[in-house]
Amino acid sequence: MLPPSRSVDDLAYRVAAEWDSVAHMQLINGIEAAFDLMLDTGEVLDLSSFQKARDILSARGVNLAP
């Protein structure tokens, strides 16, 4: 778990030590639970940064403030 003061904007899957495959699946699970949706395989594979997560959710009609 990241400390609340840690900015997530620069995190990227498999680039940041904090975002490994386990953290990736935890993030996917959290997104699906929080927004009551199920990401498809392409979206799971494409979700490589927090900006990309925002883009995927935006395409599904979820409005997130940056």
OpenMM code with the backbone's topology and positions (N, CA, C; nanometers):
from openmm import Vec3, app, unit

residues = "MET LEU PRO PRO SER ARG SER VAL ASP ASP LEU ALA TYR ARG VAL ALA ALA GLU TRP ASP SER VAL ALA HIS MET GLN LEU ILE ASN GLY ILE GLU ALA ALA PHE ASP LEU MET LEU ASP THR GLY GLU VAL LEU ASP LEU SER SER PHE GLN LYS ALA ARG ASP ILE LEU SER ALA ARG GLY VAL ASN LEU ALA PRO".split()
positions = [
    Vec3(0.0837, -0.1177, 0.0000),
    Vec3(0.0000, 0.0000, 0.0000),
    Vec3(0.0882, 0.1241, 0.0000),
    Vec3(0.0477, 0.2209, -0.0791),
    Vec3(0.1230, 0.3451, -0.0880),
    Vec3(0.0800, 0.4402, 0.0229),
    Vec3(0.1733, 0.5193, 0.0741),
    Vec3(0.1344, 0.6209, 0.1721),
    Vec3(0.0487, 0.7275, 0.1041),
    Vec3(-0.0441, 0.7882, 0.1774),
    Vec3(-0.1338, 0.8886, 0.1185),
    Vec3(-0.0598, 1.0054, 0.0528),
    Vec3(0.0590, 1.0353, 0.0983),
    Vec3(0.1334, 1.1479, 0.0422),
    Vec3(0.2008, 1.1144, -0.0914),
    Vec3(0.2047, 0.9871, -0.1303),
    Vec3(0.2719, 0.9429, -0.2526),
    Vec3(0.1881, 0.9773, -0.3744),
    Vec3(0.2426, 1.0554, -0.4653),
    Vec3(0.1743, 1.0867, -0.5904),
    Vec3(0.1706, 0.9613, -0.6770),
    Vec3(0.0572, 0.9377, -0.7409),
    Vec3(0.0436, 0.8201, -0.8266),
    Vec3(0.0580, 0.8538, -0.9744),
    Vec3(0.0640, 0.9808, -1.0069),
    Vec3(0.0666, 1.0213, -1.1474),
    Vec3(0.1871, 0.9691, -1.2241),
    Vec3(0.2966, 0.9436, -1.1556),
    Vec3(0.4173, 0.8962, -1.2246),
    Vec3(0.4363, 0.7450, -1.2155),
    Vec3(0.3447, 0.6752, -1.1505),
    Vec3(0.3569, 0.5300, -1.1412),
    Vec3(0.3212, 0.4649, -1.2741),
    Vec3(0.3912, 0.3582, -1.3059),
    Vec3(0.3612, 0.2823, -1.4273),
    Vec3(0.3836, 0.1352, -1.3979),
    Vec3(0.2986, 0.0531, -1.4559),
    Vec3(0.3062, -0.0915, -1.4355),
    Vec3(0.4423, -0.1456, -1.4791),
    Vec3(0.5022, -0.2224, -1.3926),
    Vec3(0.6326, -0.2877, -1.4123),
    Vec3(0.7499, -0.1911, -1.4227),
    Vec3(0.7254, -0.0618, -1.4037),
    Vec3(0.8331, 0.0363, -1.4022),
    Vec3(0.8590, 0.0780, -1.2579),
    Vec3(0.7525, 0.1071, -1.1867),
    Vec3(0.7639, 0.1449, -1.0457),
    Vec3(0.7682, 0.0187, -0.9607),
    Vec3(0.8557, 0.0166, -0.8637),
    Vec3(0.8680, -0.1002, -0.7756),
    Vec3(0.7369, -0.1300, -0.7041),
    Vec3(0.6564, -0.0269, -0.6817),
    Vec3(0.5305, -0.0456, -0.6100),
    Vec3(0.4205, -0.1079, -0.6964),
    Vec3(0.4402, -0.1155, -0.8270),
    Vec3(0.3347, -0.1640, -0.9164),
    Vec3(0.3829, -0.2890, -0.9910),
    Vec3(0.3761, -0.4003, -0.9211),
    Vec3(0.4118, -0.5283, -0.9817),
    Vec3(0.2833, -0.6009, -1.0230),
    Vec3(0.2945, -0.7265, -1.0626),
    Vec3(0.1764, -0.7982, -1.1118),
    Vec3(0.0708, -0.8181, -1.0034),
    Vec3(0.1122, -0.8378, -0.8803),
    Vec3(0.0153, -0.8528, -0.7707),
    Vec3(-0.0572, -0.7207, -0.7473),
    Vec3(0.0166, -0.6116, -0.7418),
    Vec3(-0.0445, -0.4801, -0.7237),
    Vec3(-0.1361, -0.4478, -0.8422),
    Vec3(-0.0988, -0.4915, -0.9612),
    Vec3(-0.1814, -0.4676, -1.0797),
    Vec3(-0.3176, -0.5341, -1.0635),
    Vec3(-0.3195, -0.6590, -1.0216),
    Vec3(-0.4464, -0.7299, -1.0054),
    Vec3(-0.5273, -0.6722, -0.8895),
    Vec3(-0.4601, -0.6245, -0.7853),
    Vec3(-0.5315, -0.5584, -0.6754),
    Vec3(-0.5962, -0.4292, -0.7255),
    Vec3(-0.5259, -0.3565, -0.8095),
    Vec3(-0.5801, -0.2341, -0.8674),
    Vec3(-0.7005, -0.2652, -0.9560),
    Vec3(-0.6896, -0.3663, -1.0400),
    Vec3(-0.8004, -0.4066, -1.1264),
    Vec3(-0.9220, -0.4423, -1.0413),
    Vec3(-0.8999, -0.5230, -0.9382),
    Vec3(-1.0085, -0.5631, -0.8489),
    Vec3(-1.0718, -0.4408, -0.7822),
    Vec3(-0.9892, -0.3484, -0.7375),
    Vec3(-1.0396, -0.2280, -0.6734),
    Vec3(-1.1207, -0.1418, -0.7675),
    Vec3(-1.0739, -0.1260, -0.8901),
    Vec3(-1.1469, -0.0473, -0.9905),
    Vec3(-1.2813, -0.1128, -1.0201),
    Vec3(-1.2794, -0.2439, -1.0409),
    Vec3(-1.4036, -0.3138, -1.0724),
    Vec3(-1.5045, -0.3033, -0.9580),
    Vec3(-1.4571, -0.3151, -0.8349),
    Vec3(-1.5468, -0.3066, -0.7193),
    Vec3(-1.5979, -0.1636, -0.6992),
    Vec3(-1.5091, -0.0659, -0.7107),
    Vec3(-1.5466, 0.0731, -0.6853),
    Vec3(-1.6455, 0.1264, -0.7879),
    Vec3(-1.6339, 0.0824, -0.9119),
    Vec3(-1.7177, 0.1370, -1.0179),
    Vec3(-1.8206, 0.0368, -1.0697),
    Vec3(-1.8313, -0.0780, -1.0023),
    Vec3(-1.9293, -0.1811, -1.0366),
    Vec3(-1.9265, -0.2145, -1.1851),
    Vec3(-1.8077, -0.2507, -1.2330),
    Vec3(-1.7914, -0.2905, -1.3719),
    Vec3(-1.6880, -0.4013, -1.3797),
    Vec3(-1.6776, -0.4607, -1.4977),
    Vec3(-1.5785, -0.5647, -1.5199),
    Vec3(-1.4955, -0.5253, -1.6408),
    Vec3(-1.3668, -0.5066, -1.6192),
    Vec3(-1.2768, -0.4716, -1.7292),
    Vec3(-1.2543, -0.5940, -1.8157),
    Vec3(-1.2474, -0.5721, -1.9463),
    Vec3(-1.2190, -0.6855, -2.0344),
    Vec3(-1.0679, -0.7085, -2.0406),
    Vec3(-1.0287, -0.8182, -2.0978),
    Vec3(-0.8881, -0.8573, -2.1006),
    Vec3(-0.8002, -0.7502, -2.1640),
    Vec3(-0.8454, -0.6912, -2.2725),
    Vec3(-0.7679, -0.5862, -2.3389),
    Vec3(-0.7458, -0.4663, -2.2490),
    Vec3(-0.8500, -0.4284, -2.1742),
    Vec3(-0.8373, -0.3149, -2.0826),
    Vec3(-0.7401, -0.3471, -1.9691),
    Vec3(-0.7472, -0.4691, -1.9167),
    Vec3(-0.6561, -0.5102, -1.8095),
    Vec3(-0.5122, -0.5039, -1.8583),
    Vec3(-0.4879, -0.5517, -1.9780),
    Vec3(-0.3524, -0.5511, -2.0332),
    Vec3(-0.3065, -0.4101, -2.0689),
    Vec3(-0.3996, -0.3257, -2.1095),
    Vec3(-0.3668, -0.1899, -2.1515),
    Vec3(-0.3490, -0.0939, -2.0345),
    Vec3(-0.4003, -0.1298, -1.9183),
    Vec3(-0.3951, -0.0421, -1.8020),
    Vec3(-0.2525, -0.0412, -1.7467),
    Vec3(-0.1745, 0.0535, -1.7925),
    Vec3(-0.0315, 0.0562, -1.7593),
    Vec3(0.0114, 0.1804, -1.6823),
    Vec3(-0.0841, 0.2690, -1.6569),
    Vec3(-0.0543, 0.3898, -1.5796),
    Vec3(-0.1864, 0.4403, -1.5218),
    Vec3(-0.1771, 0.5320, -1.4277),
    Vec3(-0.2992, 0.5871, -1.3721),
    Vec3(-0.3723, 0.6720, -1.4751),
    Vec3(-0.2988, 0.7381, -1.5634),
    Vec3(-0.3650, 0.8130, -1.6703),
    Vec3(-0.4400, 0.7185, -1.7629),
    Vec3(-0.3814, 0.6045, -1.7926),
    Vec3(-0.4485, 0.5067, -1.8786),
    Vec3(-0.5738, 0.4535, -1.8098),
    Vec3(-0.5693, 0.4352, -1.6777),
    Vec3(-0.6876, 0.3920, -1.6031),
    Vec3(-0.7977, 0.4975, -1.6154),
    Vec3(-0.7597, 0.6242, -1.6024),
    Vec3(-0.8573, 0.7329, -1.6199),
    Vec3(-0.9178, 0.7282, -1.7601),
    Vec3(-0.8342, 0.7051, -1.8610),
    Vec3(-0.8824, 0.7001, -1.9997),
    Vec3(-0.9813, 0.5847, -2.0201),
    Vec3(-0.9470, 0.4685, -1.9653),
    Vec3(-1.0334, 0.3505, -1.9787),
    Vec3(-1.1670, 0.3765, -1.9100),
    Vec3(-1.1618, 0.4313, -1.7892),
    Vec3(-1.2856, 0.4588, -1.7167),
    Vec3(-1.3670, 0.5678, -1.7856),
    Vec3(-1.2996, 0.6681, -1.8381),
    Vec3(-1.3691, 0.7748, -1.9099),
    Vec3(-1.4421, 0.7189, -2.0318),
    Vec3(-1.3782, 0.6267, -2.1041),
    Vec3(-1.4399, 0.5652, -2.2207),
    Vec3(-1.5640, 0.4849, -2.1816),
    Vec3(-1.5708, 0.4431, -2.0561),
    Vec3(-1.6867, 0.3692, -2.0062),
    Vec3(-1.7888, 0.4619, -1.9408),
    Vec3(-1.7658, 0.5920, -1.9493),
    Vec3(-1.8611, 0.6876, -1.8963),
    Vec3(-1.8404, 0.7282, -1.7516),
    Vec3(-1.7290, 0.6880, -1.6934),
    Vec3(-1.6972, 0.7259, -1.5550),
    Vec3(-1.6200, 0.8559, -1.5596),
    Vec3(-1.6701, 0.9582, -1.4918),
    Vec3(-1.6059, 1.0886, -1.4905),
    Vec3(-1.5195, 1.1016, -1.3653),
    Vec3(-1.3891, 1.1130, -1.3829),
    Vec3(-1.2952, 1.1276, -1.2719),
    Vec3(-1.2254, 1.2612, -1.2801),
    Vec3(-1.2148, 1.3266, -1.1673),
    Vec3(-1.1388, 1.4512, -1.1629),
    Vec3(-0.9901, 1.4164, -1.1612),
    Vec3(-0.9075, 1.4903, -1.2357),
    Vec3(-0.7630, 1.4590, -1.2379),
    Vec3(-0.6948, 1.4880, -1.1055),
] * unit.nanometer
topology = app.Topology()
chain = topology.addChain("A")
for resn in residues:
    res = topology.addResidue(resn, chain)
    for name in ("N", "CA", "C"):
        topology.addAtom(name, app.Element.getBySymbol(name[0]), res)
